[in-house]
Amino acid sequence: MQIYKILSALLEYPDQELFDNLPVISKLLDETVDTDVAEWAEVKKFVTWLENGDPIEIQEDYVRTFDLTPEHSLHLTHHFFGDDNDKNRGPALIDLGELYKDYGVKQMTNELPDYLPLILEFVALQEDKEAKAFLSDASKVLMVLADNLKKANSPYAPLVSIVKNRAAPVCIAA
């Protein structure tokens, strides 16, 4: 699904390649009709922020937000297990990496398999129902991460909130 690929790109470190591809992302947003217009509006607002911001300041903000603030970590198992609990975190990371392999996905990054942009790349390959089911396993972590970013007034908060909202378990009326 297109939304997950776009969110994945926007949640990665904002390197020159991202800045160079902002017009392409903006065009995709203009051309893509999604069922949730509010989501697309938030993504477009974020892209506009990137386009109008100073790249160095945006990169500094990214590092401050995600690399220097543990409660904003994009490594989801960190929120489940923390840094000190390698006994549980390690097997979870191995299982996630094996799941990617089972689906024929080759990890083309040095990031751990629980890195949110990598997870979003993976769910972008799934059907919507399967993607939501996969993300629902992380819904509590996504809720905490989105809330932490919102409290910090991070421009990244709406992006994580979109993922969180898509991960929410679907209730079926009886």
Contacts in CASP RR format, 6 or more apart in sequence:
PFRMAT RR
TARGET T0000
AUTHOR 0000-0000-0000
METHOD contacts of the structure
MODEL  1
MQIYKILSALLEYPDQELFDNLPVISKLLDETVDTDVAEWAEVKKFVTWL
ENGDPIEIQEDYVRTFDLTPEHSLHLTHHFFGDDNDKNRGPALIDLGELY
KDYGVKQMTNELPDYLPLILEFVALQEDKEAKAFLSDASKVLMVLADNLK
KANSPYAPLVSIVKNRAAPVCIAA
1 123 0 8 1.000
1 124 0 8 1.000
1 126 0 8 1.000
1 128 0 8 1.000
1 131 0 8 1.000
2 28 0 8 1.000
2 32 0 8 1.000
2 34 0 8 1.000
2 124 0 8 1.000
3 34 0 8 1.000
3 39 0 8 1.000
3 43 0 8 1.000
3 162 0 8 1.000
3 166 0 8 1.000
4 120 0 8 1.000
4 121 0 8 1.000
4 123 0 8 1.000
4 124 0 8 1.000
4 131 0 8 1.000
5 120 0 8 1.000
5 121 0 8 1.000
5 124 0 8 1.000
6 25 0 8 1.000
6 28 0 8 1.000
6 29 0 8 1.000
6 43 0 8 1.000
7 43 0 8 1.000
7 117 0 8 1.000
7 120 0 8 1.000
7 159 0 8 1.000
7 162 0 8 1.000
7 163 0 8 1.000
8 116 0 8 1.000
8 117 0 8 1.000
8 118 0 8 1.000
8 120 0 8 1.000
8 121 0 8 1.000
8 124 0 8 1.000
9 18 0 8 1.000
9 21 0 8 1.000
9 25 0 8 1.000
9 117 0 8 1.000
10 18 0 8 1.000
10 25 0 8 1.000
10 43 0 8 1.000
10 46 0 8 1.000
10 47 0 8 1.000
10 50 0 8 1.000
10 159 0 8 1.000
11 74 0 8 1.000
11 116 0 8 1.000
11 117 0 8 1.000
11 120 0 8 1.000
11 156 0 8 1.000
11 159 0 8 1.000
11 160 0 8 1.000
12 18 0 8 1.000
12 117 0 8 1.000
13 59 0 8 1.000
13 62 0 8 1.000
13 63 0 8 1.000
14 50 0 8 1.000
14 55 0 8 1.000
14 58 0 8 1.000
14 59 0 8 1.000
14 62 0 8 1.000
15 59 0 8 1.000
16 55 0 8 1.000
18 50 0 8 1.000
19 50 0 8 1.000
19 55 0 8 1.000
22 47 0 8 1.000
22 50 0 8 1.000
22 51 0 8 1.000
25 47 0 8 1.000
26 44 0 8 1.000
26 47 0 8 1.000
26 51 0 8 1.000
29 40 0 8 1.000
29 43 0 8 1.000
29 44 0 8 1.000
29 47 0 8 1.000
32 40 0 8 1.000
34 40 0 8 1.000
39 162 0 8 1.000
39 165 0 8 1.000
42 158 0 8 1.000
42 159 0 8 1.000
42 161 0 8 1.000
42 162 0 8 1.000
43 158 0 8 1.000
43 159 0 8 1.000
43 162 0 8 1.000
45 158 0 8 1.000
46 155 0 8 1.000
46 156 0 8 1.000
46 158 0 8 1.000
46 159 0 8 1.000
49 155 0 8 1.000
50 58 0 8 1.000
61 155 0 8 1.000
62 156 0 8 1.000
65 72 0 8 1.000
65 149 0 8 1.000
65 152 0 8 1.000
65 154 0 8 1.000
65 156 0 8 1.000
66 72 0 8 1.000
66 73 0 8 1.000
66 74 0 8 1.000
66 156 0 8 1.000
69 152 0 8 1.000
70 78 0 8 1.000
70 83 0 8 1.000
71 144 0 8 1.000
71 145 0 8 1.000
71 148 0 8 1.000
72 145 0 8 1.000
72 148 0 8 1.000
72 149 0 8 1.000
72 152 0 8 1.000
72 154 0 8 1.000
73 79 0 8 1.000
73 145 0 8 1.000
74 115 0 8 1.000
74 116 0 8 1.000
74 117 0 8 1.000
74 145 0 8 1.000
75 111 0 8 1.000
75 112 0 8 1.000
75 114 0 8 1.000
75 115 0 8 1.000
75 116 0 8 1.000
76 114 0 8 1.000
76 115 0 8 1.000
76 116 0 8 1.000
76 119 0 8 1.000
76 138 0 8 1.000
76 141 0 8 1.000
76 142 0 8 1.000
76 145 0 8 1.000
77 89 0 8 1.000
77 90 0 8 1.000
77 92 0 8 1.000
77 93 0 8 1.000
77 96 0 8 1.000
77 112 0 8 1.000
77 114 0 8 1.000
78 89 0 8 1.000
78 114 0 8 1.000
79 141 0 8 1.000
79 144 0 8 1.000
79 145 0 8 1.000
80 88 0 8 1.000
80 89 0 8 1.000
80 92 0 8 1.000
80 141 0 8 1.000
81 88 0 8 1.000
81 89 0 8 1.000
81 92 0 8 1.000
82 89 0 8 1.000
92 114 0 8 1.000
93 112 0 8 1.000
93 113 0 8 1.000
93 114 0 8 1.000
96 113 0 8 1.000
96 114 0 8 1.000
97 107 0 8 1.000
97 113 0 8 1.000
100 106 0 8 1.000
100 107 0 8 1.000
100 113 0 8 1.000
100 122 0 8 1.000
103 122 0 8 1.000
103 125 0 8 1.000
105 121 0 8 1.000
105 122 0 8 1.000
105 125 0 8 1.000
107 113 0 8 1.000
107 118 0 8 1.000
109 115 0 8 1.000
109 118 0 8 1.000
111 117 0 8 1.000
111 118 0 8 1.000
112 118 0 8 1.000
113 119 0 8 1.000
116 145 0 8 1.000
116 160 0 8 1.000
116 163 0 8 1.000
119 135 0 8 1.000
119 138 0 8 1.000
120 163 0 8 1.000
122 134 0 8 1.000
123 130 0 8 1.000
123 131 0 8 1.000
123 134 0 8 1.000
123 135 0 8 1.000
124 131 0 8 1.000
126 134 0 8 1.000
131 166 0 8 1.000
132 166 0 8 1.000
132 167 0 8 1.000
132 170 0 8 1.000
135 142 0 8 1.000
135 163 0 8 1.000
135 166 0 8 1.000
135 167 0 8 1.000
136 167 0 8 1.000
136 168 0 8 1.000
136 169 0 8 1.000
138 167 0 8 1.000
139 164 0 8 1.000
139 167 0 8 1.000
139 168 0 8 1.000
139 169 0 8 1.000
142 160 0 8 1.000
142 163 0 8 1.000
142 164 0 8 1.000
142 167 0 8 1.000
143 164 0 8 1.000
145 160 0 8 1.000
145 164 0 8 1.000
146 157 0 8 1.000
146 160 0 8 1.000
146 161 0 8 1.000
146 163 0 8 1.000
146 164 0 8 1.000
149 156 0 8 1.000
149 157 0 8 1.000
149 160 0 8 1.000
150 157 0 8 1.000
150 161 0 8 1.000
END
